[in-house]
C-alpha cells in the first residue's frame, strides 16, 4: 500500500487543478520559502479527516479555501483527492485503488467520498485506522511538531504509540460501550420506578375490572333481549304494511289520463316542430332569393369585364429591338481574320524569348563558378584571422588571470589574521555562555519545585470537584426519581371527573371533597376508607344553603352527595372506647370544625380492630358497634362487607404524595447546595489551575532562558567552527591560487609561441572575371524581361479577339431566341382573346337564367306563408284539449294521495324501527331479523352450562320482555362502573409485563457491555504492551545510531496499570549530563524527537510517512545519520519529505518543485530521478 496520486483544486495556494504522481520510495518536495510546499502536507492531512484548523496552520476551516489574489478572484470551494494503491489489501475494501475525496464549500458545507460514493468522516477514519492511520495523523510530521513530541506529557506520548498500534479504534469502542452503560442505568432506574408504581395500581384496578366484566355480561343479556323485541316489532310492522291495500286501480285510471296528456303533448310538440320547420324553410327561401340576386349581379359584371379583356388582347404587341442576328454574325467573321494574324505574331515572340533565356542560363552557370572560387578564398583568409585573434585573446586572458591572482593573494593575508582574532573572541564568548547555563540550571531547580507544588494543589482541587460532582449527580438523580414518583402518585391520587365538575361550579360554602380535607393516621388508610365508605367521596359544605345551591346548579341526572358541617359537638354522640380497639375518630380527623363534628356523628359507634376474631368478640358484647379491620373488612351484627380499597389507595397515595413533596423540597435544597459547592470548588480549581499555569509559565520562561543561553553556547561554538573552517578555506584557497598562477603562466607562454609561428594574412582576392560575368548576366536578364512583356502582350491580343468573337455569336443567338418568343406570345394572345369572348357569352346566359329562377322562388315563398297560418290554428285547439285532461288528472291524484297516507304511517313506523336497530343494536333491519328474529330460538343465559353452547327455547315475547326488565334491574343494582376498567387493567398488566421484560433485557445488555469493556481492556493492555516493548527496543537502537556513545530509553510511568500508564523519555547525548529534554540544543531536540517517531515507525510500520523540514536544524554529520534512517524506512514504507537540504534531495526517487509566481498561485514541476542523475546532482 502506498500513496499514488494527490489532486488539489482551490486548496490554499493551489488555486488551479494540481496533480502529484507519487512514487514508492522517497519523494522530495522542494521550493523557495512561501511557495506552498507545506500546503501539500496540509492537503494530505485534510483529505484524511483532519478537523483542527490550527493543525492546518489556520484560524478557521474556511482558511483552506483559496482566498484570492490581486490577479485572481477567491474560489468558493476547496477539493482534495487522494488515491491509494491498495493492491496488497491493507485497506479492508474490495478495490485495488481507493480514492478518498474531501470538498469544503465557503458556505460551510462539507462532503466526503470514497471512490466517488458519498461517505461520512467516521467512515474515512475507520477505513484508515486498520492500516495504522489514526485521526491524530502521527505519520504526518509537520513544522513544529517535533517540539510538540518533546513537550508532550507521558499520556500524549502513549497516544501516539496507541495510534500507530491501532488501539484507538478499540478505545472508541470502549467509550461507546461505557456511554451506553451509563444511559442504560438511567433508563433502568426510570423503568424500576414505573414498575413499582404500576404494581401499586394493579390491585384496585383489578377489582374495578371484575365489576366491569359482570356489567358487560348483564349488558349482553339486555342487548340480546332488546334486539329480539325490536326484531319482532319490525316483523309485525312489515306484515301490517303488506296487508294494507295498494293503489293499483287508482293508478291505472291515473295512467290512462296521463297517457292522453302525453299524446296531446306529443301532438303539440309535433305541431311546434312543423311550425319551426316552416319558419326555417321561410328563412331558407329568403336567403336563397338574396343569393340569387347577388349571383345575377356578379354574372352581369363578369360579362362586362370579359368584353373589355377581349378588346385589350386584340391590340398588337411590341416589336423586336436591337441589331439583327445576321449583322452580328457578319461582324464576328471580320474579327476572325484579325485573330489569325495575332496568333502568328504570338508564336514568333515566344521563340525569341526561349533563345534569350537559354543564353542567360549559360552566363548564370559561369557566374556561380566564379562566386564559389571567390568565397573559398575569403574563408581561408577569415580562418587565419580568427586563429590569430584567439591566440592574442589567450595571451590577454592569462595576463589578466595572473594580475587577479596576485591581487587576491595580497587581500587573503590580512583576512586570515582577522579570522584568527575572531576565533579567540568566539571561544571566550562560548565560555561565558556555558557559565550562564550552569547558573540558570541551578535556578531551574527551585522553579520545578514550585511547579510540582502547584500541580499537587490542582490535583487536590480536581479530586474535591470530582467528589462534589458525584454528590451533586447523586442528589440530582434522587431528585428526578422523586419527581417521577410524585408524578405517578398524583395519577393514583386523582379523583373522578364528576366531582371535579361539581367543584368547578365554585358554589360559595362548598370547600372541597371530604377525603381531601381528612387527616388519617399513617397505616390506617384502608380501615378509615372502609369505615367512612361513601362519606369520604362526598363534597363538604359549610351550611345547608350551600348544599341546596349546589343541587340547584346541577341537572336531575347528576348524583350529588354533600356533607353539611356543624358549628359544635352539641348533639353529637360521644365516641366510645372499648378495650384494645382504636376509636375511628382517633385515627381520622380534620382541621375544619364542622367536618370534625360530622365525623364524630358518623364514626361515633365505629372502632378499628386488628383481626376479625376481635371484632366478633366485641359484637357479642356491643351489638350496635361497627368494627373495621386494618385490612378494610367491615363487620356488623347483621352485615359483613369489604369496601374502600380504591379510596384507601388514593388516601395512601395522598399521604405518600405529601411525604414525597415534603422530601423533594429537601432534595432540591440539597441539590442546590451541592451545585453551589461544585461551583465554589470549580472556582477554586480554576484558581489552582491558574496558579499551576503561572508556575508552568515561570518554568517555561526559565527553560526558555536556558535554551537561549544554550543557544548562545551553541552559536558561539558553531561560530568558532565556522571561523576555523573559514581559515582552512582561506589556506586551501591560497594553495589553489598558486596552482592557478602556474597554469596561467604556462598558458600565456604557449599562446605567445603559437602566435609567433603564424603566417602573414594575404590581401583581398581578384574579382574582375566575376564582375564581367555579372554584367553580362544582368544585360541578358533585361532582354529576357522585354521579350516576356512582348509575348504577354501578344497573348492578351489573342485572348481579346477570341472573347469578342464569342460575345458576338452569343448575342446573335439571343436575338434569334427573342424573335421566336415574340412570335409565340402573339399567338397566345389571340387564343386567350377567343376564350375570354366565349366566357363572356356564358356569363350573359347565366344572368338570364338566374332572373327566371328568382321569380319561381318568390312564388314558393308565398305558398309557405299560407301553410304557417293554418298550422298555428291547429296547435291552439290541441292546447285547449290538454288543459281539460290535466284538470281530470289532478282529481285522480288527490284520491290516490289520501290512500297513500295510510301506507306512509306504516312506512314511517318501519323506518323508525330500522333507525333504532342501527343506532341501538348496530345492525340493519334485515341483519337484525336474520340474527334476532322471532323465528329463531332464544338462548337461556340463566341455565347451567356444561359446554361452550347455551341451551335455547322458542321465542315468547312476554318471556323476553321479562328477561329485559330483569337485566335492567340488575344494571341498576350494579350501579355505575368504570367501563374502561377491564381494558385499562389489561393494558396496565401488559405494560407491567412489558416493563419487566425491558428491565430484564437491559440487565442482560449491561452484563454483555461489561463483558465487552473487560475484553477491550485486556486487548488494549496486550496490544499496547507489545507495541511499547517494540518501540522501546527500536528507540534504544535508533538513539545509539543518531547519538553515538549516548544513552536513550523509554519507560512507563505506572507499569502495573497498562491501561492508563504514560510513557517517559530518557535521552542523554555523549559527553552531557542533562536531566531534561528542554536543556538539549535545538539540533539535539530535533534528533531526539525524530528518534521517538522513527522508533514508532519501525515498531509499527505505516504505509507512508510525511516529513516537513524535520532536518532543517541538523548539521551535515547528523543529517547523514538521519538520511541513513530514512533509507531504512524506505524499504518498508513510502516517504514524502519537504526539504531545503541538497543532501536529502540526493537520496530521493522523485523530486517535486513548488513555485509561486507574481499571481500568488502555487505550481508544481516534477522530475523522476535515476542513479545517474542522482550522482550528477552532487557535482558542483
Number of C-alpha atoms within 10 A of each C-alpha: 21 23 24 18 16 22 20 24 21 25 28 23 25 25 24 14 13 16 16 16 15 25 18 20 21 26 26 26 25 25 17 13 12 14 20 23 26 22 19 24 22 21 25 21 21 23 21 24 23 18 16 13 15 10 15 21 15 12 12 12 17 19 16 26 24 24 18 17 13 9 10 13 11 14 17 14 22 24 23 24 24 22 20 20 18 20 14 9 14 17 22 12 11 10 13 14 19 20 20 22 27 22 20 21 15 16 9 9 9 15 14 23 18 19 14 11 10 12 16 13 17 11 15 19 17 16 17 19 20 17 19 24 23 25 20 16 20 22 25 19 20 21 18 12 18 20 15 13 20 18 14 14 14 16 16 15 19 19 17 22 26 25 23 27 28 23 24 21 18 17 17 11 13 20 13 13 18 17 10 15 19 12 11 17 14 12 14 18 15 16 18 16 15 18 18 13 19 18 12 14 20 16 14 18 19 18 16 19 21 15 18 21 17 14 20 15 13 21 17 14 20 21 16 19 24 21 23 23 22 23 25 20 17 24 17 11 17 15 12 12 18 11 10 12 11 14 13 10 10 15 13 11 14 18 14 12 18 16 13 15 19 14 13 19 15 12 16 19 13 13 18 15 12 15 19 13 13 17 15 12 15 19 13 13 17 14 12 15 19 12 14 18 16 12 16 20 14 13 19 17 15 18 22 14 12 20 17 13 15 20 12 12 18 15 9 10 11 7 8 14 9 6 11 14 19 13 11 19 17 13 14 19 13 11 15 14 11 14 17 12 11 17 15 12 16 19 13 12 19 17 12 14 19 13 11 17 17 13 14 18 14 11 17 17 12 15 20 14 11 17 15 10 13 16 11 11 14 14 11 12 16 12 12 15 14 11 14 18 13 13 19 16 14 18 20 14 15 20 16 13 16 20 12 14 18 14 11 13 16 11 11 15 13 10 13 18 11 12 19 15 11 16 20 12 13 20 17 12 17 22 13 15 21 17 12 17 21 14 12 17 17 10 14 19 12 11 21 16 13 18 20 14 15 21 19 14 19 21 15 14 21 19 14 18 21 15 14 21 19 14 18 21 15 14 20 19 15 16 20 17 18 19 15 16 21 21 13 19 23 16 14 21 20 12 15 8 9 12 17 13 10 19 16 9 12 12 15 14 17 22 16 18 21 20 22 18 17 18 15 23 13 12 12 20 27 26 30 29 27 26 28 20 17 14 20 21 20 17 24 27 26 21 17 15 13 19 22 12 14 23 17 10 11 13 9 9 6 10 10 16 16 22 23 20 19 20 14 13 15 9 9 15 14 13 18 15 14 11 6 11 18 18 20 30 23 14 18 21 19 18 10 14 16 20 24 21 22 21 23 21 17 18 23 20 20 25 28 27 22 16 14 17 10 15 22 16 11 20 16 11 9 13 13 14 20 23 32 31 25 19 22 23 22 24 19 17 14 7 8 12 11 16 19 25 22 20 24 23 20 27 26 21 23 20 19 18 22 14 12 19 16 11 14 19 12 13 19 16 13 17 21 15 13 21 19 14 18 22 15 14 21 19 14 18 22 15 15 21 20 14 19 21 15 15 21 20 15 17 21 16 14 19 19 16 17 24 21 17 23 22 19 19 24 19 17 23 18 15 17 22 15 14 21 16 13 16 20 13 13 18 15 11 15 17 13 12 18 15 11 15 20 11 14 21 15 12 16 20 14 14 19 14 11 13 17 10 8 12 9 10 13 11 8 10 12 10 12 10 12 17 14 11 17 18 13 14 20 14 11 19 17 12 14 20 14 13 20 18 13 16 20 14 13 21 18 13 16 19 13 12 19 15 10 14 19 11 13 20 18 13 16 19 14 12 19 14 12 13 15 11 12 15 13 11 12 15 10 12 18 15 13 15 18 13 13 20 17 15 14 23 15 14 20 17 13 16 21 13 12 18 15 11 13 17 11 11 15 14 10 12 17 11 11 15 14 10 12 17 11 11 15 14 10 13 17 12 11 15 14 11 13 17 12 11 17 14 11 13 17 12 11 16 14 11 12 17 12 10 15 14 11 13 17 12 12 18 15 11 16 20 14 13 19 20 16 17 23 15 11 13 16 13 17 16 23 15 14 21 21 13 15 22 23 20 12 15 14 21 17 14 15 10 10 9 11 8 7 6 8 14 16 13 10 12 19 12 14 10 12 18 16 12 20 21 14 15 21 16 13 15 18 10 9 14 10 11 17 15 15 12 21 19 13 17 21 16 12 19 17 12 15 20 13 13 18 15 12 16 20 13 12 18 15 12 15 19 13 14 18 16 12 16 20 13 14 17 17 14 16 21 17 13 15 22 16 14 21 22 14 16 24 22 16 22 26 19 16 24 25 18 17 23 20 11 12 16 15 20 19 19 16 18 15 12 13 9 11 17 16 14 16 19 22 16 20 14 22 21 19 12 8 9 10 14 11 12 17 18 20 21 19 16 17 21 20 22 25 28 22 25 25 27 21 24 23 28 24 18 22 19 19 22 19 23 23 24 21 22 20 22 23 15 15 17 10 11 9 18 20 15 15 23 16 15 17 20 16 12 21 16 12 17 22 23 28 26 26 27 22 17 16 11 15 20 23 20 20 21 20 22 22 21 16 21 19 18 9 9 11 19 21 21 21 19 12 15 11 14 18 11 11 8 11 15 12 10 14 11 6 4
